[in-house]
Amino acid sequence: MPGPARAIQSRARWTRILCAAALLHGVFAATAATATEVVIGTGSVLGVYFQVGRGICRLVERHTEGLECSAVPTPGSRFNMDSVQLNAFEVGIVQSDVHFKAYNKSGDFLEFADVSYDNIRSVFSVHGEPFTLVARRDSGIRSLADLAGRRVNLGNPGSGQRSTMEVVMDAMGWTPKSFAFAGSLPAAQQSLALCHGRIEAMVYVVGHPNKSIQKATDLCDAVLVNVEGPEIDHLVARNPYYSYMTIPGGIYRGNEQPVATFGVRATVVVSEDLDADTVYEITRAVFENLDQFKKMYPAFDALDPKRMIVEGLAAPLHEGAIRYFSEKGLM
């Protein structure tokens, strides 16, 4: 467990970031004089979370009255969870493992003993997100174990990518010192770093197809690598938010074979303080127009409404979502 000094420093860093989020929210809210403004924290503009937020906002603005919606890029899941917990954003898109650990005060959330996530509520889950390992073809990296001693981007602090990579590192017995270089680049920068040779491999927890990964496969002939072995089997067996996943072959140039890995789900969270009518309308806009939502991005194609209200949701459902699901006989 991190020492007190590190915990204080880490919490101070997050406080500064979240103050900026609150100011950003104020800028958006100031433009909404006659409507309720909903701000959704997403992730990198190259990632699927941004597509989730943008898709929800399109449906909200198209199919509700009195609600305006903005999807904003953020550092990722951890940032979004903290932003919702502090009411800096109304809605956050969060990996199911971060969702679980925050609400249950486990894993890396243990260091913030003075912070409660009891006010977090689930709305629904979205697509599956495989843990994706991408390597330069000329690196010779052909398995997870091959990462030791290499130049690897672990992901930026505050992202679900970094959080999941740290779990994998713990399972493998690695620390950042296990790598020749342990990068902290955000998702939007890592593909070019791979192509320029600054790193030999990168990881991403993301739905597919993904523009950042496509950039790496198109520009520098990168390959997707299987993530499997007894350590991964153990992770899946003891953590309810993980499951085995397969990335289909043929999605990316030069990667014709399916890739075995594990992963999480993207989840939509709010604060219990958010007005029930607002949550009801957001939920209604998505579920009553799910066919439109599925067409907005390929990763959404397999969404099943019955699975969306249970899978990956550690926190209780918000009362507004419960009202909608009950009315429609989904629960």
C-alpha positions as CSV (number, residue, x, y, z in Angstrom):
1,M,0.0,0.0,0.0
2,P,1.4,3.5,-0.8
3,G,2.8,5.5,2.1
4,P,1.0,8.5,3.5
5,A,3.2,11.0,1.7
6,R,2.5,9.5,-1.7
7,A,-1.2,9.3,-1.0
8,I,-1.3,13.0,0.0
9,Q,0.7,14.0,-3.1
10,S,-1.5,11.9,-5.3
11,R,-4.7,13.2,-3.8
12,A,-3.4,16.8,-4.2
13,R,-2.6,16.2,-7.9
14,W,-6.1,14.9,-8.5
15,T,-7.6,17.8,-6.6
16,R,-5.9,20.3,-8.9
17,I,-7.0,18.4,-12.0
18,L,-10.6,18.2,-10.8
19,C,-10.7,21.9,-10.0
20,A,-9.8,22.4,-13.6
21,A,-12.6,20.0,-14.6
22,A,-15.1,22.0,-12.5
23,L,-13.9,25.2,-14.2
24,L,-14.4,23.5,-17.6
25,H,-17.8,22.5,-16.6
26,G,-18.6,26.1,-15.6
27,V,-17.6,27.2,-19.1
28,F,-20.0,24.8,-20.7
29,A,-22.8,25.4,-18.2
30,A,-22.6,29.2,-18.8
31,T,-23.6,28.7,-22.4
32,A,-26.9,26.9,-21.4
33,A,-29.1,29.7,-20.2
34,T,-32.4,28.0,-21.0
35,A,-31.6,24.3,-20.7
36,T,-30.1,21.9,-18.3
37,E,-26.5,21.2,-19.3
38,V,-25.2,17.6,-19.1
39,V,-21.4,17.2,-19.4
40,I,-20.1,13.8,-20.1
41,G,-16.4,13.0,-19.3
42,T,-15.0,10.6,-21.9
43,G,-11.4,9.9,-22.8
44,S,-9.0,10.5,-25.7
45,V,-10.5,11.9,-28.8
46,L,-9.0,8.9,-30.6
47,G,-10.7,6.4,-28.2
48,V,-14.1,4.8,-28.2
49,Y,-15.1,6.6,-24.9
50,F,-15.3,9.8,-26.8
51,Q,-17.5,8.1,-29.4
52,V,-19.7,6.8,-26.6
53,G,-20.1,10.3,-25.1
54,R,-20.7,12.0,-28.4
55,G,-23.3,9.3,-29.4
56,I,-25.2,9.7,-26.1
57,C,-25.2,13.5,-26.6
58,R,-26.5,13.3,-30.1
59,L,-29.4,11.1,-28.9
60,V,-30.1,13.3,-25.9
61,E,-30.2,16.5,-27.9
62,R,-32.2,14.8,-30.7
63,H,-34.8,13.0,-28.6
64,T,-35.3,15.0,-25.3
65,E,-36.5,18.5,-24.5
66,G,-34.8,20.9,-22.1
67,L,-31.4,19.0,-22.1
68,E,-28.2,20.1,-23.7
69,C,-25.3,17.7,-23.8
70,S,-21.5,18.1,-24.2
71,A,-19.0,15.2,-24.5
72,V,-15.5,16.4,-23.4
73,P,-12.2,14.6,-23.7
74,T,-10.5,13.7,-20.4
75,P,-7.5,11.7,-19.2
76,G,-9.8,8.7,-18.8
77,S,-11.7,6.5,-16.4
78,R,-10.1,7.4,-13.1
79,F,-10.5,11.1,-13.8
80,N,-14.1,10.6,-14.9
81,M,-15.0,8.6,-11.7
82,D,-13.5,11.4,-9.5
83,S,-15.2,14.1,-11.5
84,V,-18.6,12.5,-11.1
85,Q,-17.9,11.8,-7.4
86,L,-17.2,15.5,-6.9
87,N,-20.1,16.6,-9.2
88,A,-17.7,18.3,-11.6
89,F,-19.3,16.3,-14.5
90,E,-22.9,14.9,-14.6
91,V,-21.9,11.7,-16.4
92,G,-18.7,9.7,-16.7
93,I,-17.6,6.9,-19.0
94,V,-15.6,4.4,-16.8
95,Q,-14.0,1.0,-17.2
96,S,-15.8,-1.7,-15.2
97,D,-12.7,-2.5,-13.2
98,V,-12.2,1.1,-12.1
99,H,-16.0,1.3,-11.5
100,F,-15.7,-1.8,-9.2
101,K,-12.6,-0.7,-7.3
102,A,-13.8,2.8,-6.6
103,Y,-17.2,1.8,-5.3
104,N,-15.8,-1.1,-3.3
105,K,-12.7,0.9,-2.1
106,S,-10.3,-1.7,-3.3
107,G,-7.1,-1.9,-5.4
108,D,-5.4,1.5,-6.0
109,F,-8.4,3.3,-4.5
110,L,-7.4,2.1,-1.1
111,E,-4.8,5.0,-0.9
112,F,-7.6,7.5,-0.7
113,A,-9.0,6.4,2.6
114,D,-10.7,9.8,3.2
115,V,-12.7,9.6,-0.1
116,S,-16.0,7.9,-0.4
117,Y,-17.5,6.8,-3.7
118,D,-20.8,5.7,-2.1
119,N,-22.6,8.4,-4.1
120,I,-21.7,6.7,-7.5
121,R,-24.6,5.2,-9.3
122,S,-24.7,3.1,-12.5
123,V,-26.8,3.9,-15.5
124,F,-25.8,1.2,-18.1
125,S,-22.8,-0.5,-19.6
126,V,-21.8,-0.3,-23.2
127,H,-19.2,-2.2,-25.3
128,G,-16.6,-4.8,-24.3
129,E,-13.0,-3.5,-24.1
130,P,-10.3,-6.0,-24.7
131,F,-6.8,-5.3,-23.1
132,T,-4.9,-4.9,-26.4
133,L,-1.2,-5.3,-26.7
134,V,0.3,-3.7,-29.9
135,A,4.0,-4.1,-30.8
136,R,6.3,-3.2,-33.6
137,R,6.6,-6.2,-35.9
138,D,10.4,-5.9,-35.9
139,S,10.6,-5.9,-32.1
140,G,10.2,-9.7,-31.9
141,I,7.5,-9.2,-29.2
142,R,5.1,-12.2,-29.7
143,S,3.8,-12.7,-26.1
144,L,3.0,-10.8,-23.0
145,A,6.1,-12.2,-21.3
146,D,8.3,-10.7,-24.0
147,L,7.5,-7.2,-22.7
148,A,10.1,-7.5,-19.8
149,G,13.2,-5.4,-20.6
150,R,11.5,-3.6,-23.5
151,R,10.4,0.0,-24.2
152,V,6.7,0.0,-23.3
153,N,4.1,2.7,-22.9
154,L,2.0,1.9,-19.8
155,G,-0.5,4.7,-20.3
156,N,-1.1,8.1,-18.7
157,P,-2.0,8.4,-15.0
158,G,-5.7,8.7,-14.6
159,S,-6.6,6.4,-17.5
160,G,-8.2,3.0,-17.3
161,Q,-5.5,1.8,-19.6
162,R,-2.8,2.6,-17.0
163,S,-4.9,1.1,-14.2
164,T,-5.4,-2.2,-16.0
165,M,-1.8,-2.3,-17.1
166,E,-0.7,-2.0,-13.5
167,V,-2.9,-4.9,-12.6
168,V,-1.3,-7.0,-15.3
169,M,2.2,-5.9,-14.1
170,D,1.3,-7.0,-10.5
171,A,0.2,-10.4,-11.9
172,M,3.4,-10.8,-13.8
173,G,5.6,-9.6,-10.9
174,W,6.7,-6.5,-12.8
175,T,7.3,-2.9,-11.7
176,P,8.1,0.0,-14.0
177,K,11.8,-0.9,-13.5
178,S,11.1,-4.2,-15.3
179,F,11.1,-2.3,-18.6
180,A,13.9,-0.5,-20.4
181,F,11.5,2.4,-20.7
182,A,8.1,2.8,-19.0
183,G,6.2,5.5,-20.8
184,S,3.2,7.5,-19.5
185,L,2.0,8.8,-22.9
186,P,-1.7,9.4,-23.4
187,A,-3.5,7.2,-25.9
188,A,-3.5,9.9,-28.6
189,Q,0.3,10.0,-28.7
190,Q,1.4,6.4,-28.3
191,S,0.9,5.2,-31.9
192,L,3.3,7.8,-33.3
193,A,5.8,7.0,-30.5
194,L,5.6,3.4,-31.6
195,C,6.1,4.2,-35.3
196,H,9.0,6.6,-34.5
197,G,10.7,3.8,-32.4
198,R,10.5,5.6,-29.1
199,I,8.6,2.6,-27.7
200,E,8.5,-1.0,-28.9
201,A,5.0,-1.8,-27.6
202,M,1.9,-0.1,-26.3
203,V,-1.2,-1.2,-24.5
204,Y,-4.8,0.0,-24.8
205,V,-8.0,-1.1,-23.1
206,V,-10.5,-0.2,-25.9
207,G,-13.3,-1.3,-28.1
208,H,-12.5,-2.2,-31.7
209,P,-11.9,-1.0,-34.3
210,N,-9.8,1.8,-32.8
211,K,-8.3,4.7,-34.8
212,S,-5.1,4.9,-32.7
213,I,-4.4,1.2,-33.2
214,Q,-5.3,1.5,-36.9
215,K,-2.8,4.3,-37.2
216,A,-0.1,2.0,-35.8
217,T,-0.9,-0.9,-38.1
218,D,-1.2,1.3,-41.1
219,L,1.8,3.5,-40.6
220,C,4.4,1.1,-39.1
221,D,3.2,-2.4,-39.7
222,A,2.4,-3.1,-36.0
223,V,1.0,-6.4,-34.8
224,L,-1.6,-7.3,-32.1
225,V,-0.2,-9.8,-29.6
226,N,-2.0,-12.5,-27.6
227,V,-2.4,-11.8,-23.9
228,E,-2.8,-15.1,-22.2
229,G,-1.2,-17.5,-19.7
230,P,-1.7,-18.7,-16.1
231,E,-1.3,-15.2,-14.7
232,I,-4.2,-13.9,-16.9
233,D,-6.3,-17.0,-16.1
234,H,-5.9,-16.1,-12.4
235,L,-6.9,-12.5,-13.0
236,V,-10.1,-13.5,-14.8
237,A,-11.0,-16.2,-12.3
238,R,-10.8,-13.9,-9.2
239,N,-12.1,-10.6,-10.6
240,P,-15.8,-10.4,-11.6
241,Y,-15.2,-7.4,-13.8
242,Y,-12.8,-9.3,-16.2
243,S,-13.7,-11.8,-18.8
244,Y,-12.0,-13.5,-21.7
245,M,-12.3,-11.7,-25.0
246,T,-11.2,-12.2,-28.6
247,I,-10.3,-9.4,-31.0
248,P,-11.4,-10.6,-34.5
249,G,-8.9,-11.0,-37.2
250,G,-9.0,-8.8,-40.3
251,I,-9.9,-5.6,-38.4
252,Y,-6.5,-4.1,-38.9
253,R,-4.1,-4.3,-41.9
254,G,-1.6,-7.2,-41.5
255,N,-3.4,-8.7,-38.6
256,E,-5.6,-11.5,-40.1
257,Q,-5.7,-13.9,-37.1
258,P,-7.9,-13.5,-34.1
259,V,-6.1,-12.4,-30.9
260,A,-6.9,-13.9,-27.5
261,T,-6.9,-11.6,-24.5
262,F,-9.1,-10.5,-21.6
263,G,-11.0,-7.3,-20.9
264,V,-13.6,-5.1,-19.2
265,R,-16.7,-3.2,-20.2
266,A,-17.3,0.5,-20.6
267,T,-19.9,1.7,-18.1
268,V,-21.9,4.9,-17.7
269,V,-22.0,6.4,-14.2
270,V,-23.5,9.4,-12.5
271,S,-23.9,10.7,-9.0
272,E,-26.9,9.7,-6.9
273,D,-27.5,13.5,-6.6
274,L,-28.2,13.9,-10.3
275,D,-31.9,14.6,-10.8
276,A,-33.8,11.4,-11.5
277,D,-35.7,12.9,-14.4
278,T,-32.4,13.8,-16.1
279,V,-31.1,10.3,-15.7
280,Y,-34.4,8.9,-16.9
281,E,-34.3,11.0,-20.1
282,I,-30.7,10.1,-20.8
283,T,-31.5,6.4,-20.4
284,R,-34.7,6.7,-22.5
285,A,-32.9,8.6,-25.3
286,V,-30.3,5.8,-25.6
287,F,-32.5,2.7,-25.2
288,E,-35.4,3.8,-27.3
289,N,-33.0,4.7,-30.1
290,L,-30.5,1.9,-29.6
291,D,-30.5,1.0,-33.3
292,Q,-29.3,4.6,-34.1
293,F,-26.7,4.3,-31.4
294,K,-25.3,1.0,-32.7
295,K,-24.8,2.6,-36.2
296,M,-22.7,5.4,-34.7
297,Y,-19.5,3.3,-34.2
298,P,-18.7,-0.3,-35.1
299,A,-17.8,-1.3,-31.5
300,F,-21.5,-0.7,-30.5
301,D,-22.9,-3.2,-33.0
302,A,-23.4,-6.1,-30.6
303,L,-25.0,-4.2,-27.8
304,D,-27.8,-6.1,-26.1
305,P,-30.2,-4.0,-23.8
306,K,-30.6,-6.9,-21.3
307,R,-26.9,-7.2,-20.9
308,M,-26.3,-3.5,-20.7
309,I,-28.3,-3.2,-17.5
310,V,-26.3,-5.8,-15.5
311,E,-22.8,-6.4,-17.0
312,G,-19.9,-4.5,-15.4
313,L,-22.1,-2.5,-13.1
314,A,-20.7,-2.6,-9.5
315,A,-22.6,0.4,-8.1
316,P,-26.4,0.3,-7.7
317,L,-28.5,1.6,-10.6
318,H,-29.6,5.2,-10.3
319,E,-33.3,5.7,-9.5
320,G,-33.9,7.4,-12.8
321,A,-32.5,4.4,-14.7
322,I,-34.5,2.0,-12.5
323,R,-37.7,3.8,-13.3
324,Y,-37.1,3.6,-17.1
325,F,-36.0,-0.1,-17.0
326,S,-39.0,-1.0,-14.9
327,E,-41.4,0.7,-17.2
328,K,-40.0,-1.2,-20.2
329,G,-40.0,-4.5,-18.4
330,L,-36.2,-4.9,-18.6
331,M,-35.9,-5.6,-14.9
